[in-house]
């Protein structure tokens, strides 16, 4: 699976440098598939690092898409790069937070209804944050 992940990383770099939008999407999908296959082959419990992997995939896809967009001629407002980078980081962080909240809910089987409710509220709050951040870009 390491070979597939390395191939996905190389494909993403090539797609971004070539400004090939479908390539960015397919390379990100390949990376996600490689991770999913590794999880499936490993068996065992839920990976507690999954939210970080998801955040990295979001950041990679958004950054690759941004590279494609920069190749198109357009007027760029001052400070847009800083705002776009901050938005990408916030989206990735919000996604990771939502993932951890969902992991908390999935592990709360013996924690009772209060812990499960707290996890659901945290997941809903994270989704609201992601939606608002996505609309602001």
Backbone bond lengths (Angstrom), bond angles and torsions (degrees), N, CA, C in turn:
res aa  C-N    CA-C-N  psi(-1)  N-CA   C-N-CA  omega(-1)  CA-C   N-CA-C  phi
1 X - - - 1.444 - - 1.527 111.63 -
2 X 1.318 116.53 -25.53 1.456 119.84 177.42 1.519 110.23 -62.65
3 X 1.326 116.29 -37.16 1.469 120.66 178.72 1.524 109.75 -63.77
4 X 1.342 117.47 -42.47 1.470 121.00 179.41 1.522 110.92 -65.30
5 X 1.320 117.08 -39.84 1.463 120.44 178.20 1.522 110.80 -65.71
6 X 1.332 117.06 -40.94 1.466 120.49 177.43 1.526 110.51 -65.44
7 X 1.321 116.78 -39.68 1.467 120.49 177.97 1.525 110.69 -64.45
8 X 1.320 116.98 -39.88 1.464 120.86 177.81 1.518 110.91 -64.53
9 X 1.318 117.04 -40.84 1.467 120.76 178.22 1.526 111.12 -63.82
10 X 1.327 116.20 -43.97 1.467 120.21 178.50 1.522 110.51 -65.01
11 X 1.333 117.14 -41.03 1.471 120.59 179.12 1.520 110.86 -64.03
12 X 1.318 116.97 -38.62 1.465 120.12 178.40 1.523 110.57 -65.30
13 X 1.321 117.02 -42.94 1.465 120.36 178.91 1.528 110.85 -62.70
14 X 1.327 116.88 -44.65 1.469 120.84 179.65 1.524 110.16 -63.81
15 X 1.333 117.27 -45.06 1.463 121.01 -179.47 1.522 111.64 -62.26
16 X 1.329 116.75 -41.71 1.459 119.97 179.66 1.522 111.05 -67.25
17 X 1.323 116.59 -42.55 1.466 119.94 179.20 1.531 111.86 -67.41
18 X 1.332 116.59 -33.57 1.460 120.94 179.30 1.528 111.63 -83.33
19 X 1.319 116.23 -5.68 1.464 121.80 -178.74 1.528 110.93 59.40
20 X 1.347 115.33 41.73 1.451 123.18 -177.08 1.521 108.95 -105.15
21 X 1.323 116.06 99.46 1.460 122.08 -173.81 1.535 113.91 -59.03
22 X 1.337 119.62 -48.28 1.471 117.85 178.06 1.528 112.63 -61.35
23 X 1.324 116.84 -30.76 1.462 119.83 178.18 1.515 112.52 -64.99
24 X 1.326 116.51 -36.31 1.467 120.78 177.17 1.528 109.39 -62.56
25 X 1.331 116.15 -44.57 1.460 120.60 -179.55 1.527 110.56 -63.98
26 X 1.331 117.03 -47.62 1.468 120.59 -178.09 1.526 112.10 -66.57
27 X 1.322 117.31 -36.82 1.466 119.46 178.65 1.521 110.85 -66.49
28 X 1.323 116.89 -39.52 1.464 120.29 177.46 1.523 110.05 -66.07
29 X 1.330 116.89 -40.90 1.466 120.76 178.00 1.528 110.46 -63.56
30 X 1.330 117.06 -38.76 1.465 120.44 177.81 1.525 110.96 -63.49
31 X 1.330 116.38 -41.64 1.467 119.84 178.25 1.532 110.76 -63.55
32 X 1.322 116.99 -42.86 1.465 120.50 178.81 1.528 110.75 -64.78
33 X 1.328 116.37 -40.51 1.465 120.30 179.01 1.530 111.32 -65.57
34 X 1.322 116.76 -39.13 1.466 120.16 178.06 1.524 110.53 -62.75
35 X 1.320 116.56 -41.27 1.463 120.27 178.55 1.525 110.48 -66.52
36 X 1.328 116.86 -44.36 1.459 120.68 179.78 1.535 110.75 -62.15
37 X 1.328 116.28 -41.13 1.473 119.79 178.54 1.523 110.62 -64.48
38 X 1.326 116.86 -40.91 1.466 119.97 178.56 1.525 110.89 -62.43
39 X 1.333 116.46 -40.70 1.465 119.77 177.54 1.521 110.95 -64.95
40 X 1.314 116.17 -42.18 1.457 120.33 -179.39 1.516 112.56 -65.02
41 X 1.318 116.66 -40.27 1.462 120.42 179.85 1.517 112.07 -71.53
42 X 1.338 115.79 -32.50 1.460 119.44 -178.42 1.524 112.07 -72.51
43 X 1.320 116.45 -27.80 1.471 118.90 -175.65 1.519 109.00 66.10
44 X 1.253 118.70 -149.53 1.461 122.41 173.57 1.516 114.03 72.04
45 X 1.338 115.31 -168.36 1.460 121.07 -174.65 1.537 112.37 -76.67
46 X 1.295 115.00 175.16 1.461 121.98 177.92 1.524 109.63 -61.37
47 X 1.315 116.00 138.56 1.463 121.03 179.83 1.526 110.01 -76.97
48 X 1.327 118.84 115.88 1.465 119.91 179.80 1.525 112.68 -68.37
49 X 1.327 118.01 -14.61 1.458 121.21 178.12 1.517 113.18 -89.85
50 X 1.322 117.52 1.82 1.465 121.13 -178.08 1.533 113.25 -56.88
51 X 1.333 120.04 -40.19 1.462 118.77 178.07 1.528 112.80 -61.84
52 X 1.326 117.74 -34.06 1.467 119.44 177.02 1.525 111.24 -68.49
53 X 1.318 116.62 -38.27 1.462 120.55 177.21 1.523 109.40 -64.02
54 X 1.326 116.78 -43.90 1.460 120.67 178.33 1.526 111.00 -61.38
55 X 1.322 116.66 -42.68 1.465 120.45 178.72 1.522 110.68 -63.05
56 X 1.317 116.91 -40.30 1.466 120.50 178.14 1.523 111.35 -65.66
57 X 1.322 117.35 -38.55 1.462 120.26 177.61 1.529 111.06 -65.17
58 X 1.326 117.23 -42.16 1.466 120.70 177.52 1.521 110.02 -62.14
59 X 1.325 116.90 -46.80 1.468 120.56 -179.38 1.527 110.86 -63.03
60 X 1.326 117.96 -41.12 1.462 121.01 179.77 1.526 111.13 -65.46
61 X 1.325 116.55 -44.81 1.467 120.09 -179.88 1.522 111.32 -64.37
62 X 1.320 117.17 -44.81 1.468 120.68 -179.21 1.531 111.54 -66.14
63 X 1.325 116.30 -40.64 1.462 119.90 179.14 1.523 110.84 -67.09
64 X 1.318 117.18 -40.60 1.467 120.66 176.40 1.517 111.42 -62.71
65 X 1.329 116.21 -43.18 1.468 120.14 177.96 1.523 110.71 -64.00
66 X 1.298 116.77 -38.35 1.452 121.42 178.63 1.528 110.51 -62.36
67 X 1.317 116.43 -41.59 1.470 120.54 177.93 1.521 110.51 -60.81
68 X 1.320 116.73 -40.08 1.476 120.40 177.59 1.527 110.00 -64.26
69 X 1.326 116.87 -44.01 1.466 120.75 -179.29 1.523 112.24 -64.28
70 X 1.328 117.26 -34.42 1.462 119.93 -179.19 1.526 112.25 -66.01
71 X 1.326 117.26 -20.59 1.461 120.67 179.78 1.528 111.50 -75.84
72 X 1.317 116.49 -20.06 1.461 120.39 -179.84 1.518 109.18 -80.79
73 X 1.324 117.12 134.93 1.471 118.50 179.16 1.532 110.15 -69.01
74 X 1.307 115.52 125.76 1.462 121.48 178.84 1.520 108.71 -164.15
75 X 1.309 114.58 153.63 1.464 119.44 175.25 1.526 108.20 -73.32
76 X 1.314 116.03 137.14 1.465 120.89 -178.21 1.522 107.93 -115.21
77 X 1.324 115.16 123.58 1.457 120.36 178.90 1.530 109.62 -70.89
78 X 1.326 116.78 147.59 1.458 119.65 177.83 1.537 110.38 -61.49
79 X 1.312 115.78 137.06 1.455 121.50 177.18 1.521 114.48 83.20
80 X 1.335 117.53 -0.02 1.470 119.69 -176.80 1.533 111.18 -66.23
81 X 1.317 116.48 -36.95 1.473 119.28 -179.09 1.527 110.51 -62.55
82 X 1.305 116.48 -42.56 1.465 120.61 179.38 1.533 110.23 -64.60
83 X 1.341 117.04 -43.17 1.464 120.02 179.85 1.525 111.40 -67.00
84 X 1.341 116.07 -39.78 1.470 118.85 -179.64 1.529 110.66 -66.15
85 X 1.329 116.88 -42.15 1.462 120.36 178.30 1.531 110.46 -62.78
86 X 1.319 116.61 -42.40 1.468 120.30 178.69 1.524 110.72 -64.02
87 X 1.324 116.82 -39.28 1.459 120.66 179.15 1.522 111.02 -64.63
88 X 1.330 116.78 -42.91 1.460 120.36 178.62 1.530 110.23 -61.51
89 X 1.323 116.45 -44.68 1.471 119.59 179.15 1.524 111.81 -64.40
90 X 1.330 116.69 -40.55 1.465 119.64 179.35 1.525 111.33 -67.28
91 X 1.332 117.30 -40.03 1.469 119.76 177.05 1.523 111.17 -62.26
92 X 1.317 115.96 -43.63 1.469 119.78 179.15 1.530 110.21 -64.17
93 X 1.318 117.19 -43.32 1.468 120.55 179.74 1.524 111.52 -65.85
94 X 1.328 116.97 -40.76 1.464 120.17 178.57 1.523 110.58 -65.70
95 X 1.314 116.04 -38.92 1.467 119.46 176.55 1.514 111.78 -63.26
96 X 1.323 116.17 -42.64 1.469 119.85 177.58 1.529 110.43 -63.60
97 X 1.315 116.94 -41.61 1.464 120.30 178.85 1.525 110.68 -62.76
98 X 1.322 116.73 -42.16 1.469 120.06 178.02 1.528 110.13 -63.75
99 X 1.320 116.57 -40.57 1.458 120.29 178.14 1.512 112.23 -62.41
100 X 1.321 116.28 -44.23 1.469 118.88 178.64 1.521 110.93 -65.72
101 X 1.326 116.66 -36.62 1.465 119.25 177.19 1.526 110.21 -63.25
102 X 1.325 116.42 -41.28 1.464 119.49 178.29 1.532 111.49 -67.41
103 X 1.328 117.16 -36.88 1.463 119.71 175.07 1.526 110.68 -63.53
104 X 1.324 116.01 -38.53 1.462 120.30 177.68 1.525 109.93 -61.64
105 X 1.327 115.83 -44.35 1.467 119.79 179.34 1.522 110.31 -63.45
106 X 1.329 116.68 -42.01 1.466 118.90 -177.80 1.524 112.27 -68.55
107 X 1.319 117.20 -26.77 1.461 120.91 178.67 1.520 112.60 -92.79
108 X 1.322 117.16 2.44 1.460 120.84 -174.37 1.518 112.75 -90.63
109 X 1.328 117.12 15.54 1.459 120.36 -177.24 1.512 113.26 -53.45
110 X 1.302 118.37 -35.90 1.463 120.49 -179.27 1.520 111.94 -102.89
111 X 1.331 117.34 4.35 1.457 120.43 -176.85 1.508 114.33 -87.83
112 X 1.308 117.56 -6.48 1.456 120.42 178.45 1.513 112.50 89.89
113 X 1.313 114.35 174.72 1.462 121.67 -174.86 1.524 112.21 -68.40
114 X 1.337 118.08 -33.48 1.467 120.53 -178.10 1.524 110.96 -65.39
115 X 1.319 117.01 -44.05 1.456 120.22 179.87 1.531 110.83 -67.96
116 X 1.309 116.63 -39.17 1.461 120.53 177.43 1.524 110.32 -63.83
117 X 1.313 118.00 -43.60 1.467 121.93 178.17 1.525 110.93 -62.67
118 X 1.325 117.06 -41.50 1.469 120.05 178.26 1.525 110.59 -62.23
119 X 1.311 117.04 -40.32 1.460 120.47 177.36 1.512 112.44 -64.77
120 X 1.319 117.20 -41.64 1.461 120.89 178.33 1.523 111.73 -64.45
121 X 1.315 116.07 -40.54 1.471 120.03 177.68 1.521 110.28 -64.53
122 X 1.315 117.32 -42.12 1.466 120.77 178.26 1.526 110.85 -63.39
123 X 1.318 117.40 -41.36 1.465 120.79 178.94 1.519 110.49 -64.63
124 X 1.326 117.30 -43.03 1.466 120.64 178.80 1.526 110.88 -63.74
125 X 1.325 116.94 -41.86 1.463 120.59 178.75 1.522 111.10 -63.27
126 X 1.315 116.77 -40.12 1.465 120.14 178.20 1.524 110.73 -64.62
127 X 1.314 117.47 -39.76 1.465 120.21 179.12 1.538 110.94 -66.27
128 X 1.322 117.53 -38.80 1.464 120.53 176.14 1.521 109.63 -61.86
129 X 1.328 117.24 -42.54 1.459 121.21 178.67 1.521 111.10 -62.07
130 X 1.312 117.24 -45.09 1.470 120.83 179.44 1.517 110.52 -61.65
131 X 1.335 117.00 -43.15 1.462 120.87 -179.82 1.519 111.10 -62.92
132 X 1.316 117.08 -44.82 1.468 119.97 179.63 1.517 111.69 -64.94
133 X 1.328 117.05 -40.63 1.459 119.94 178.13 1.521 110.99 -65.20
134 X 1.308 117.38 -38.63 1.463 120.95 179.65 1.518 110.81 -66.33
135 X 1.304 117.72 -37.56 1.469 120.97 179.59 1.523 112.22 -71.75
136 X 1.320 117.39 -25.85 1.466 120.38 -177.40 1.517 112.76 -78.93
137 X 1.332 118.32 -9.75 1.481 120.32 -179.56 1.499 111.53 -94.48
